[in-house]
Amino acid sequence: MHADIAALTSKGQFTIPQRFRDLLGLSTGSKMVIVSDGENLLLKPITVPQANSFQRVIGELRKLEAKTKKGGMP
């Protein structure tokens, strides 16, 4: 686990240290989910699935479709 200190600006903003941005692959415009339990904050990057992930799923669905058409699945 890594820790660091960030100061809040008058606008309620703070900078995520570069090493954390690098570690998480964050860049300008990255979106974060902010969760609070009333005492702590949790920042979690919102990740967008890669296009090849969708292509992989589509490929698997096409295989399944072909298999069912041939009577290979109940």
Steps between C-alpha positions, in 0.01 A plus 500: 500500500621849418423823688553869438361835616303740280376846601151624416481829308247778565296353211481159671751343262815301558765352277544125483877447522669401173608157627134408569389633161770292334415192707130523410543623143320829569529799268325831444126440479507162679177445695490379861227362724513654848351300788474608864407307812473826695860480621707391201509566127568236238595611149462236230581558132218435256646272236367470149524151351742473211348452154673162469309383810174556313639327192600200712148475650340532155728225371398267784132575442538419130664167585216421740242595238664274241515215749130530587403512131685171448314344792804489723325669793171405667 
